[in-house]
Amino acid sequence: MRIDFAPSARSTLGIEWELALVDRDSGELAPHAPAILEQLNREDPETRITAELLTNTVEIVSGVHERVAPALDDLQGCIDRVTRAAAPYDVDLMCAGTHPFSSTGAQQITDKERYATLMDRTQWWGRQLLIWGVHVHVGIDARDKALPILDGLLHYYPHLQALSASSPYWQREATGYASSRAMLFQQLPTAGLPPQFTRWDQYERMVADLVHTGVIDDHSELRWDIRPSPGWGTIENRVSDGLPTILEVGAIAALTQCLVDDLSQRLDDGEEIHAMQPWFVRENKWRAARYGLEAIIIQNAQGDESLVTDDTRALITRLEPVAERLGCLKELHDVEVILDRGASYQRQLDVAARNKGELRAVVASLVAEFRNGEPA
């Protein structure tokens, strides 16, 4: 099966941000996305604000940009439009990997055939997908770079996961995980960590096998944590939990863009990108999901280890020249804001502790952070 890789300018950027709708009084998820989206589509049929699996969610999508800052401005414009359309329904916007207390059984599925098919196939596990994420696309200027860059990004999987971890609660229960979402989403047969291929034809053969056996209809149904996106000519980082603030979205976008561009340049310079053993990659995912910014991660194929926060600070320093070239140095250094103020899972747990375990206070804090645009 031939899978064409669309031409794409190197290191261009696009961001997708899933947002939850919550009732202003109760903090419960609110199923008003269909009505809000209908109004937005009437106002602008070309809107990049779309439906998602559940009627409590809208997704905002940036256009294609060379720099992070204009992409964030693009997203903010979408937020402003959703906020206005949601006002008559007494709905606030928030984002996290999971909602602290709303029940999966109370949610409504968006009326689309592909979502009905997904639910029919996945049953109980599909009904648990009360989760939100941020996806960052970065342009690749040659198809044969895509899989080596994917392998290179897997070294930094725990950094991306720990920084974005925002799902410590699941249906009122403190899970003990920084990212419950990471554990929930990988239950689907086409989700989780990607295979590690060395050649594009291996990827094509795998997709052909899955289509032939009815597992998927096309490659877009492979919902890996990091994946090639051939239709856009990008590598897509889907590791991140839903991020509560636009500052954090910008930080993760800048880190992703810098990592991809750095790997792309290393390939142009004739360097071979060495893959980390799959068992190390899998262990790093679990450590970051479980311990977040307190994780001790495996750094390389030799098994050297470091605290993820120390390794991240060193990584920021190493990537500064890349960020200067890409015009995202400010946003890259916003990663340090997350390190200094704590990732969202830490902030949520702190709010709950200060409010005697009251999870409505956690939702209120997430709504306030989203509105203010930066971590409390």
N, C-alpha and C positions, 0 to 999 in steps of 0.2 A: 504494500500500500504506500503510495507516494504522498507525503505530507509536505506541502510547500511552506516555506518560511517567508513571510512577507518582508519586503525591504523596510528597514527602519533606521533612522539616524542614530548613531551611537550615543548611548546614555541619555536619550530623551526620556521623559518621565510622565507617568500617569498614575493617579491615585484613586482608589475606590474605598469609600468609608461607609460602613453600615451603621445606621442610627436607630435607636429604639425610641418608641413613642410611649410616654408614661403619663398616667392620669395625674393632674396637678395636685389633687387632694390626697389620694391614697398611695401614690407612688407605684401602683400596679401597672403592668403593661396594658396599653390601650389599642384596640384593633381598628384604628382609624386611617390606616395607610391608603386603602382603596379610595375613600372620599377625598383625602388630601391630594393624592396623585391625579385623580380625575380633574380637580380644579387646576393643578399645576399644568397638566397637559392641555387644558383649554387655553390657558394663558400663553403657553409656549409649546407647540407640538414637537419641537426639537429639544425639549428639556433633557438634561442628563441626570434627572432624578427619577429613580426607577423602583419597581416593586422587588421584594425579596420573598423567601419561602413563606414567611408568616406575615399576617396583616398588621402586626405591631411594629413593622420595620420598613424604613425607606433606605435606599442606598443612593448616596451622592457620588458623582464621578467627575473628576477633573477632565479637561481637555489634555492634549499632548503639549508638554512644555520642555524647554531646555533647562530651566532652573526650578528649584523647589519653591521659592517665594511666590512666583506667579501661579503655580499650581495651588498653593494654599489660598491665595486670593480668590481663585476660581471656586474652590470648595466653600469659602466663606460666603460668596454670592449665593451658592446653592442653599447653604444653611439659612441665610436671611429669607429666602423665598419659602422654604419649608416652615420656618418659624411663623411667618405671616399666615400661611395657609392653615397651620395647625391651631392658631389662636382661638377660633370659634369653638373648638372642641375641648378647650381647657386642657391641652396637651403640652407637655414639656418634652424636650429632646435630651437624651443622654446616650452615653456609649460606655460599654464595658464588655468583657468577654462573655459574661453571663449576667442575668438579673439576680440580685441577691435573694429575692423571695417569691417571685411570681411562679405559678405552677405550670408545668408543661401541658397538663390536661386541659387548662382553660384557654389555650391559644387556638387561633383559627388559621387554617392553611390558605394561602393566596390561591384564587381560582384560576389556575393555569394547568394545562395538561401535564407539563413536565414535572411540576411539583406533585401532582396526584400520582404520577408514575413512580416518582421517588418514594413517596410514602407507602405506596402499595408494595414496593419491593423491600424496603428497609424495616417496615413495621415498627416495633417498639423502639429500636435504636433511632430510627428516623424521627420519631415523635419526641426524642430527647434533644433535638437540635435547636434548643433555645439559646442560641449563641450568636455572637457578633464578632466581626473581624475587620481588619484593614488590609487591603491588598495594594502592593506597590509594583507597577510595571516599569521596567527599565529597558530601553531599546538596545538591541544587539545588531551590529552592522554586518554580520556574516553568520549564516546558519550554523556553520561548523564550530563556531565559538559557543553556541548555546549550552551544550551538554558539559563541556569542560568548565564553563562558568558556574553552572548548576552545582557541579561537584565541589568547586572552590567555595561556593556560598555555604555548603553544608558544614564547613569548619566554623562558620559564624552563626549557625543555627541557635546555639544556646544564648548568645548575646542578644539576638533579636527576640527570642522568646522571653528571656528574663526581663529585659527592658520594657516589654509590652504587657507582661502578665497582669491580668486585671479580672480574674475570675476565681476568687477564693471561696465564693459561696455558691451553693447549688440548692435551690428550693428550700431556703432558710437554714441550711446546714453549712457550717464551716468545714470545708473538705480537708484542710491541711495541705492543700496544693495552692501554689501561686497561680497556676493556670489549669483550672478544671476543663476549660474549653479544649485545650490541646489533647487531653485524654478522651473527651467525648467524641470529638470529630474524627479521630483516627479509627473509630469502630466501623465506619463505612468502608466497604471493600475497595473503593477507588480513591480513598483519602489516605492521609498520613504521609510518611516519608517517601520520597521518590526512589525508584530504582537508580542505580548508578551505571550508566552506559558510557561507553567510550566513543561510539559512532552513531550518527543520525539514523543509519539504516537499522540499527538494533531497536531504536525507539519506534521506527515505522513498523517493524515486524511485530513488536509487542502490541501496538495499537491494532494492527491487522488481526492478530490472534483474538484480542478482546472483542472486536467488532464481529468476527466470524462466530464466536461462541455466544454472542448476545449480551455480553457484560455491559458494553457501552454502544452507543450509536456513532459517536465520533470522539476525537481526542479531547474535546472541550469538557467531556464528562469525567476526565481524570482530575480529581480535585486535590492533587498533591500539595503538601505544604510549600514546596518550591517547585515550579513547573515551567517548561517552555510554553509560550503562548504563540503558536505559529501564525495565527491569523493577524496578530498585531506586530509580530517580529520582536517580541520581548521575552525577558525572563520575568516571572511574576513571583514576588515574595508574598506568600499567603500565611506565613508563620504567625504573624502578629495577632494577639487578642485585640478585641475592640479597644480603641484608645479614647480616653475621656476628653482630651483637649487637643486643639489644633496645634499647639506647640509640640505635643508628643507625636502627633502625626507627622509634622515637619521633621522632627528629629529622626524618626524611623525611616522616613523617605530619604533624607539626606544620607544616613548611614548606608541604606540599601544602594542608592545611586553611586556613592563613592566606592563601595565594595565591588559593584559590577564593573564600573569604569576601570578600577585598578586591575581587576582580573583581565579585562579586555585588553588593557595596555600590555600586561605581562605576556599575553598570548601574541600580541603584535610584535613584541620584542623577542619572540622565539622561545619563551619559557614554557615548560610543561607544567600544567596544573595537576598536582598530585591529589588523588582522592584519599579521604580518611576512611578507615575500615568501617563498613556498615554497622558493626556492633558497637564501635565507639560513637558513631553518629546517633544511634538509637539510645545509647546510655546518656549522651549529652542532652537529648530531647527530654528524657525522663527527669534528669537532674534539674534542668531549668524549669520544667513544669512543676516539679515538686518543691524546689527550694528557691526559685526565683533568683533575686540578686544575692542570695546567700549561697548559691550553688558553687561547688568546686568543679570545674569543667576540664575535660580532656582537650588539650590544645592541638595535638598533632598525632601523626601515625606512630610516633615513638612512645606515646602514652604520657608525655609530660602534662602536668596539671597546674591549674591556677584558679584563684578566686575569680569569678566572672567579672566582678567590678574592677579588679586590678587589670585584668586582660583588656577590658573595654576601654579604660582610660589610656592604656598604652596604644590601643588600636586607633583611638581618636587622634593621638599625636602623630601616628604613622600616616594617617589619611589626610592630615591637614593640607599638604600640597595638592592632593587630588581635589579636595573641597574648594580650595582657592581657584583652581582651574575651572571647576563646575559652577562657581558662584554660590556655593551653599555652606560657606564656612560658619556663618552664624547658626544655621540650623543644625549643622554637625555638632557644634558645641552645646546646643540645647540637649543633647544626650546627657551632658554633665548635669543639667537641671534635674533630669530623672534620677540620676545617681545620687544627687545631693538631697532631693526632697523625698525620694522613695518612689518606687513604681506604684502603679494604681492599686495592686493587691495589698501593698503595705499601708497605703493611705486609707483604703476601705476598712481594713482590720483595725486601724487606729481610731477611725470614727466610731466604729461599733464599740470598741473598748471604752471610749469616752462617753458613750451614750447607753451604757449598761446592756449592750447587745441589741439595741433597737435598730433593726435593719432599714426602717423607713428613713432614719437619719443618714444611712449610707447612700440611699437613692437620692436624697436631698443634696448630699455633698457632690454626687456625680453630676446632677443637674446643674449645680452652681459652678462646678469646675468647667463643664461644657460651655456654659454661658460666658464665663470669664476668660476662657481660652488658654488657661495655663494651670498646672498642678497647684493645689493649695499648699 
